[in-house]
Amino acid sequence: MTEQQRIAVLGGGNLGLAMTEGWLAAGVSPAALYVTRRSVERLKSLAERGVSTSADNTAAARFARALVVSVRPGQLDALLAEIAPALRPEEHILMSTVSGVSIAQIRERLAVDVPVVRVMPTIAVAVRESMTCLACTEDASNAAIAQAEAIFGQLGTTLAIREEQMTPATALCACGVAFFLRAIRAASQGGVQVGFHADEAIRLAAQTARGAATLLLGGTAQHPETVIDSVTTPLGVTIAGLNEMEHSGFSSAMIRGIVVAAGKAAGLYVGGA
């Protein structure tokens, strides 16, 4: 294990823990991981497996070269001020999962010219099925985005996008996990109403959703409506159900939810003076 392979997660909350679990599942050595949290006792299970844990962000920055900042927007300024003296431009890369905070704002707070990549994963990093969006500025080196892709590619699929797309990506992907889970929950409730036990209905709905997604991601690059057309027939039950959902606003509700979430994400960060 080299210093370049070490990863420090600064902020061991839900997402930070999920990323760490994903890297462990991907075969990253516990000795190559360092996770910080103010309530360090909540990291006990990781420490028991050999992951370094503490409340000391500066120590974590000195341990690793790849720093993943995963705190709430309101905690960011204090964290950046804490770690800035330990950062070395020629050694470190900083990857931020913090919603609504631009690379320019991060660099301004750091006052240290380290490579910065914005990262927007989903909670599915824990099972290595995240859709993770990455962005850096045009003047950044290709090495920075390549390193981020290598690190987060272990946790699912990555896509490099423009930085101005990161807030929409938050709504569509990070928040989208909850949106799709709510759809699966609703489908399972319908399943209970038509005769299945709750545990059966959840399993049926979740696997059906997984199959539907796999049809789109399995290499055929089909549009959703193409697949829908293949399972609807004239006077059939599928089209009857779809039309009832559309009459009740299913698609428009999903669209509105994503748009509202994007607007909320854009206003999360209020930087310090």
Stockholm file with secondary structure:
# STOCKHOLM 1.0

chainA/1-273         MTEQQRIAVLGGGNLGLAMTEGWLAAGVSPAALYVTRRSVERLKSLAERGVSTSADNTAAARFARALVVSVRPGQLDALLAEIAPALRPEEHILMSTVSGVSIAQIRERLAVDVPVVRVMPTIAVAVRESMTCLACTEDASNAAIAQAEAIFGQLGTTLAIREEQMTPATALCACGVAFFLRAIRAASQGGVQVGFHADEAIRLAAQTARGAATLLLGGTAQHPETVIDSVTTPLGVTIAGLNEMEHSGFSSAMIRGIVVAAGKAAGLYVGGA
#=GR chainA/1-273 SS CCGGGCEEEECCSHHHHHHHHHHHHTTCCGGGEEEECSSGGGGHHHHHTTCEEESCHHHHHHHCSEEEECCCHHHHHHHHHHHGGGCCTTTCEEEECCTTCCHHHHHHHHCSCCCEEEEECCGGGGGTCEEEEEECCTTSCHHHHHHHHHHHGGGEEEEECCGGGHHHHIIIIITHHHHHHHHHHHHHHHHHHTTCCHHHHHHHHHHHHHHHHHHHHSSSCCCHHHHHHHTCCTTCHHHHHHHHHHHTTHHHHHHHHHHHHHHHHHTSCCCCC
#=GC SS_cons         CCGGGCEEEECCSHHHHHHHHHHHHTTCCGGGEEEECSSGGGGHHHHHTTCEEESCHHHHHHHCSEEEECCCHHHHHHHHHHHGGGCCTTTCEEEECCTTCCHHHHHHHHCSCCCEEEEECCGGGGGTCEEEEEECCTTSCHHHHHHHHHHHGGGEEEEECCGGGHHHHIIIIITHHHHHHHHHHHHHHHHHHTTCCHHHHHHHHHHHHHHHHHHHHSSSCCCHHHHHHHTCCTTCHHHHHHHHHHHTTHHHHHHHHHHHHHHHHHTSCCCCC
//
